Amino acid sequence: MLMFFATTAVSCGNDDYDSYTGQNVVNGTDNGESENDSTQQSNNNGQNEEEMTRKITISAGGANFTATLADNRTAQAFASMLPLTLDMNELNGNEKYFYLDSSLPADSNNPGTINAGDIMLYGSDCLVLFYKTFSTSYSYTRIGSVDNPQQLAEALGRGNVKVTFSAAE
């Protein structure tokens, strides 16, 4: 029975989890800035806007982590939602997840291996932050990854956790 549950309840893959998550965005407001991710103009000490928006900060459990966003439209759409503070739910001892209020563009594929620090989208509205490395048969759209995830599992803890995603300064 336990094996059956473990194989069916992976990574937001079970729609029943939606009833557990509800609308628990603590602070899901737009920061009011209107950076255009597709702009290639150089205007900030030689850095273009795209480079600047590719780094984000993830805060959890009193620790901060820098992450790099993927170069895709899903990551761009996610970046436009920042800052976000989310009550993320624990699943399978390897990830935290949260159902977003709106869908993001998705282009999912099976990565084969999930790495600690991967930030993925399951379906079109389930944000997943992985803190352990393991093999998977599920498909995700890559949003980004934590640059140095060594202490990520410790910061996220065992249960549900409040996680803030914001543009890096």
C-alpha positions, -999 to +999 in steps of 0.1 A: +000+000+000+028+024+009+046+017-024+013+024-043+009+058-026+045+067-032+043+061-069+010+079-074+016+110-053+047+124-069+053+161-077+019+177-077+009+149-101-023+141-082-050+167-086-063+158-051-034+178-037-050+210-050-076+207-023-048+208+003-030+238-011-059+262-017-051+299-022-022+303+003-002+330-013+010+351+016+023+379-006+019+373-042+021+409-054+039+422-084+068+445-073+055+472-097+085+472-119+080+467-156+112+452-169+108+438-203+127+405-203+130+405-241+148+438-242+185+436-251+194+472-243+224+478-221+216+504-195+230+493-160+267+493-158+270+472-189+245+445-178+215+441-200+181+436-184+179+399-194+210+391-175+198+410-145+165+392-143+180+358-146+192+358-110+167+354-082+170+350-044+151+322-026+147+327+012+136+299+035+143+289+071+165+320+077+188+312+048+191+329+014+200+311-019+208+326-053+193+308-082+196+312-120+165+312-141+164+292-173+164+311-206+128+302-216+094+318-216+083+299-184+111+314-164+104+348-179+067+345-169+077+334-134+101+363-130+073+387-138+054+374-108+081+382-083+083+388-054+063+359-042+061+345-007+045+311-007+035+285+019+050+255+001+039+220+009+061+190+016+059+159-007+079+127-008+108+139+014+124+155-017+104+185-028+082+215-018+053+225-041+027+252-045-002+256-069+000+291-084-031+312-089-025+314-127-009+292-153+025+297-168+036+287-203+047+251-202+070+230-224+074+199-203+098+170-209+112+142-188+146+153-174+155+118-163+172+130-131+160+158-108+189+176-091+188+192-056+180+228-062+160+224-094+130+247-097+104+232-120+069+236-132+046+205-131+017+209-155+011+246-160+005+258-125+024+238-099+057+253-088+081+227-074+114+233-055+134+201-052+160+196-024+172+161-032+186+144-063+167+114-077+155+097-109+121+106-122+097+094-149+076+126-147+077+155-170+085+191-160+092+225-175+125+239-162+123+273-144+158+274-130+181+260-104+197+270-071+233+279-077+247+262-045+220+239-030+242+222-003+222+237+026+188+238+009+173+207+024+182+219+059+167+254+053+135+239+039+130+215+068+108+185+070+073+199+068+055+228+050+076+259+048+073+296+039+095+304+009+101+338-007+112+341-043+125+376-053+146+393-079+183+393-069+197+427-059 
